[in-house]
């Protein structure tokens, strides 16, 4: 319980700090939500001031933050400047799509990287190891937006295998067909997320496995005549899990941040696309709401990784 309490307090403090820095950064950005109105010759200064009062932009930055923080404690992110809709409802409507994409990509990256990294280490210097290293270089250096456009051109435009954009087909579907159609639309964006992340993870696991294979306990395990499967299950994988789980927790922000670009390119109505459109229109309540939710998910992911590590290694509680 003390460990959980300490991590919960850390999460709250970090969330407040991140929200404050985000609020400062947003207000320090050039232009504002009313920039277009200020350039309109038909808008009088009095009208601009009235609009600022309506949106609360006439107050100081500190007063605006305190007002936003009070609303946050009531689980209220305010109202969108652009649509007038409740920000909390808008985020909750789009959050499941973004979460499903990121969780699917993370699980796939974890499973595939473990398999590829261990196999490459066990066959070090052979053709499979060489092929994985070359593929990892391509994966690490490939921009997600370029790969997205390339896959759309090949599989959507040329071959017509997958939909080019959106979450659903024009023809409405119901029941199981509805979710199957959605999954079919998400194949390309989730595939991009997996490919751009799997290279660095696989090479990292390969390097860790090579170090484990050089250890004394692996030497004595082989001397005892244990099979490769038993050595893999009892010695290699248990020693791989702690650093891999730590790396997954640290890579969560990158996956969530990458979904902003992918959702904008593939026209997916998720939280990333909402953030992109809100940033263009300077919709401050929506931007702050999404940044806060993203920060909370990232902190929860890191905290979960820490708790899993404590479960795997009880001695970590002492550190």
Secondary structure, DSSP 8 states (H G I E B T S, - for coil): -HHHHHHHHHHHHHHHHHHHHHHHHHHHSSS-TTHHHHH-TTS-HHHHHHHHHHHTTTS-HHHHHHHHHHHHHTT---B-TTT--BHHHHHHHHHHHHHHHHHHHHHHHHHHHHHHHHHHHHTTTSHHHHHHHHHHHHHHH--HHHHHHHHIIIIIIIS--S-SSSSS-SS---THHHHHHHHHHTHHHHHHHHHHHHHHHHHHHHHHHHHHHTSHHHHHHHHTT--HHHHIIIIIHHHHHHHHHHHHHHHHHHHHHHHHHHHHHHT--SHHHHHHHHHHHT-HHHHHHHHHHHHHHHHHHHHHHHHHHHHH-GGGGG-
